Amino acid sequence: MENYRGIPDENVLTQASATQAILLTSDKDFGALSFRVRQPNCGIILFRLPGLSSSEKGEIILQALKRYAGELENAFTVITAQKIRIIKYNQ
């Protein structure tokens, strides 16, 4: 997917949903769009990995994607260095 820096978060989430893509982000605002505003989406993965190098972040995210691939669709997932939390949306 393209780089959507500078456009409203709502538009980014709409585009991800239109292409049935799970959104990977470090922007906590997508949690509000997902739960408070209830903007439809196919899934959001929020990574909270401050202080790590890009390669360390990439490795943690890659391992999480491999391990939990079947659970990430239609869920809000938070990845930290210590744990992964997956919250399924009510269908």
C-alpha positions in Angstrom: 0.0 0.0 0.0 1.1 3.5 -0.6 2.5 5.9 2.0 -0.5 8.0 3.2 1.4 10.6 5.3 -0.5 13.9 5.6 -4.0 12.6 4.7 -6.7 12.3 7.4 -6.7 9.0 9.4 -10.3 8.4 8.4 -9.2 8.3 4.7 -6.4 6.0 5.4 -8.7 3.6 7.2 -11.3 3.8 4.5 -8.7 3.0 1.8 -7.3 0.0 3.8 -10.9 -1.3 4.3 -11.7 -0.8 0.6 -8.7 -2.9 -0.4 -9.4 -5.4 2.5 -6.0 -4.7 4.0 -5.1 -4.8 7.6 -3.5 -1.5 8.7 -0.1 -1.5 10.4 0.5 1.7 12.3 2.2 3.3 15.3 -0.5 5.9 15.5 -2.8 5.4 18.5 -5.6 7.6 16.9 -6.7 4.6 14.8 -7.8 2.9 18.1 -10.3 5.8 18.6 -11.5 5.5 15.0 -12.0 1.8 15.5 -13.7 1.7 18.9 -15.2 5.2 19.6 -16.2 6.2 16.1 -16.6 2.5 15.0 -15.2 3.2 11.5 -15.4 -0.1 9.6 -12.1 -1.8 8.9 -10.6 -5.2 8.2 -8.2 -5.0 11.1 -5.6 -2.7 12.7 -2.2 -3.6 14.1 -0.8 -1.0 16.4 2.8 -1.4 17.3 4.2 0.2 20.4 7.9 -0.4 20.2 9.7 2.8 21.4 13.5 2.8 21.7 14.0 -0.2 19.4 15.9 0.0 16.1 13.9 -0.4 12.8 15.3 -3.9 12.4 14.3 -4.9 15.9 10.8 -3.6 15.4 10.6 -5.3 12.0 11.6 -8.7 13.6 9.0 -8.4 16.4 6.3 -7.5 14.0 7.2 -10.2 11.5 7.2 -12.9 14.3 3.8 -11.7 15.5 2.4 -11.8 11.9 3.7 -15.3 11.5 2.4 -16.6 14.8 -1.0 -14.9 14.9 -1.8 -14.6 11.1 -5.2 -16.3 11.5 -6.4 -14.1 14.3 -5.5 -10.6 12.9 -8.4 -10.1 10.5 -11.3 -8.1 12.0 -9.3 -7.4 15.1 -7.5 -4.6 16.8 -4.0 -5.8 17.8 -1.4 -4.2 19.9 2.2 -5.4 19.7 4.7 -4.4 22.3 8.1 -5.8 23.1 6.6 -7.8 26.0 3.2 -9.0 24.7 0.6 -9.1 22.0 -3.0 -8.3 22.7 -5.7 -9.1 20.1 -9.2 -7.7 20.5 -11.7 -9.2 18.1 -14.4 -6.8 16.8 -18.0 -7.7 17.7 -19.5 -9.1 14.5 
